Amino acid sequence: MDVSHVRQRVQAIADAAPDYEAQHGLEDDLFTDVLASIAMTSTDPLAKALAGAALEAREIDFQRLAA
């Protein structure tokens, strides 16, 4: 993953308007993928730890009203 891929996905989120549910899902996926990339590839131990810890939130089962 590189910055150009992230920018393409941000544009895809914008292009999904006015379907806000699709936009939420695309945004969630983007954030998860960016954090996973940082957790797997960063050479900065703090960045890896922060990204890995943030990804743990995906394991919480809760109701989402949109997305």
C-alpha positions as protocol buffer text, in pm:
chain_id: "A"
residue {
  index: 1
  type: MET
  ca { x: 0 y: 0 z: 0 }
}
residue {
  index: 2
  type: ASP
  ca { x: 126 y: 345 z: -83 }
}
residue {
  index: 3
  type: VAL
  ca { x: -8 y: 699 z: -67 }
}
residue {
  index: 4
  type: SER
  ca { x: -148 y: 688 z: -421 }
}
residue {
  index: 5
  type: HIS
  ca { x: -357 y: 381 z: -332 }
}
residue {
  index: 6
  type: VAL
  ca { x: -491 y: 555 z: -23 }
}
residue {
  index: 7
  type: ARG
  ca { x: -578 y: 866 z: -226 }
}
residue {
  index: 8
  type: GLN
  ca { x: -762 y: 652 z: -482 }
}
residue {
  index: 9
  type: ARG
  ca { x: -964 y: 492 z: -206 }
}
residue {
  index: 10
  type: VAL
  ca { x: -1041 y: 833 z: -50 }
}
residue {
  index: 11
  type: GLN
  ca { x: -1171 y: 943 z: -392 }
}
residue {
  index: 12
  type: ALA
  ca { x: -1383 y: 628 z: -410 }
}
residue {
  index: 13
  type: ILE
  ca { x: -1539 y: 727 z: -78 }
}
residue {
  index: 14
  type: ALA
  ca { x: -1620 y: 1071 z: -216 }
}
residue {
  index: 15
  type: ASP
  ca { x: -1757 y: 917 z: -536 }
}
residue {
  index: 16
  type: ALA
  ca { x: -1993 y: 693 z: -338 }
}
residue {
  index: 17
  type: ALA
  ca { x: -2204 y: 994 z: -234 }
}
residue {
  index: 18
  type: PRO
  ca { x: -2493 y: 1017 z: -162 }
}
residue {
  index: 19
  type: ASP
  ca { x: -2488 y: 656 z: -37 }
}
residue {
  index: 20
  type: TYR
  ca { x: -2364 y: 735 z: 312 }
}
residue {
  index: 21
  type: GLU
  ca { x: -2382 y: 372 z: 424 }
}
residue {
  index: 22
  type: ALA
  ca { x: -2147 y: 269 z: 144 }
}
residue {
  index: 23
  type: GLN
  ca { x: -1923 y: 562 z: 229 }
}
residue {
  index: 24
  type: HIS
  ca { x: -1904 y: 453 z: 595 }
}
residue {
  index: 25
  type: GLY
  ca { x: -1815 y: 99 z: 494 }
}
residue {
  index: 26
  type: LEU
  ca { x: -1547 y: 212 z: 251 }
}
residue {
  index: 27
  type: GLU
  ca { x: -1403 y: 446 z: 515 }
}
residue {
  index: 28
  type: ASP
  ca { x: -1397 y: 172 z: 780 }
}
residue {
  index: 29
  type: ASP
  ca { x: -1222 y: -62 z: 536 }
}
residue {
  index: 30
  type: LEU
  ca { x: -967 y: 203 z: 443 }
}
residue {
  index: 31
  type: PHE
  ca { x: -880 y: 280 z: 805 }
}
residue {
  index: 32
  type: THR
  ca { x: -849 y: -90 z: 885 }
}
residue {
  index: 33
  type: ASP
  ca { x: -627 y: -154 z: 584 }
}
residue {
  index: 34
  type: VAL
  ca { x: -401 y: 143 z: 657 }
}
residue {
  index: 35
  type: LEU
  ca { x: -361 y: 40 z: 1021 }
}
residue {
  index: 36
  type: ALA
  ca { x: -292 y: -319 z: 919 }
}
residue {
  index: 37
  type: SER
  ca { x: -29 y: -202 z: 671 }
}
residue {
  index: 38
  type: ILE
  ca { x: 141 y: 6 z: 939 }
}
residue {
  index: 39
  type: ALA
  ca { x: 123 y: -279 z: 1190 }
}
residue {
  index: 40
  type: MET
  ca { x: 277 y: -523 z: 943 }
}
residue {
  index: 41
  type: THR
  ca { x: 539 y: -311 z: 767 }
}
residue {
  index: 42
  type: SER
  ca { x: 650 y: -23 z: 987 }
}
residue {
  index: 43
  type: THR
  ca { x: 1000 y: -27 z: 1127 }
}
residue {
  index: 44
  type: ASP
  ca { x: 891 y: 210 z: 1404 }
}
residue {
  index: 45
  type: PRO
  ca { x: 804 y: -2 z: 1710 }
}
residue {
  index: 46
  type: LEU
  ca { x: 568 y: 261 z: 1851 }
}
residue {
  index: 47
  type: ALA
  ca { x: 379 y: 296 z: 1521 }
}
residue {
  index: 48
  type: LYS
  ca { x: 347 y: -83 z: 1496 }
}
residue {
  index: 49
  type: ALA
  ca { x: 222 y: -108 z: 1853 }
}
residue {
  index: 50
  type: LEU
  ca { x: -28 y: 176 z: 1815 }
}
residue {
  index: 51
  type: ALA
  ca { x: -168 y: 40 z: 1489 }
}
residue {
  index: 52
  type: GLY
  ca { x: -191 y: -312 z: 1628 }
}
residue {
  index: 53
  type: ALA
  ca { x: -366 y: -194 z: 1942 }
}
residue {
  index: 54
  type: ALA
  ca { x: -613 y: 15 z: 1741 }
}
residue {
  index: 55
  type: LEU
  ca { x: -698 y: -286 z: 1525 }
}
residue {
  index: 56
  type: GLU
  ca { x: -812 y: -471 z: 1838 }
}
residue {
  index: 57
  type: ALA
  ca { x: -1124 y: -252 z: 1832 }
}
residue {
  index: 58
  type: ARG
  ca { x: -1239 y: -450 z: 1526 }
}
residue {
  index: 59
  type: GLU
  ca { x: -1286 y: -751 z: 1756 }
}
residue {
  index: 60
  type: ILE
  ca { x: -1557 y: -576 z: 1959 }
}
residue {
  index: 61
  type: ASP
  ca { x: -1904 y: -688 z: 1857 }
}
residue {
  index: 62
  type: PHE
  ca { x: -2145 y: -395 z: 1860 }
}
residue {
  index: 63
  type: GLN
  ca { x: -2435 y: -273 z: 1653 }
}
residue {
  index: 64
  type: ARG
  ca { x: -2368 y: -18 z: 1383 }
}
residue {
  index: 65
  type: LEU
  ca { x: -2656 y: 200 z: 1270 }
}
residue {
  index: 66
  type: ALA
  ca { x: -2489 y: 276 z: 938 }
}
residue {
  index: 67
  type: ALA
  ca { x: -2210 y: 96 z: 757 }
}
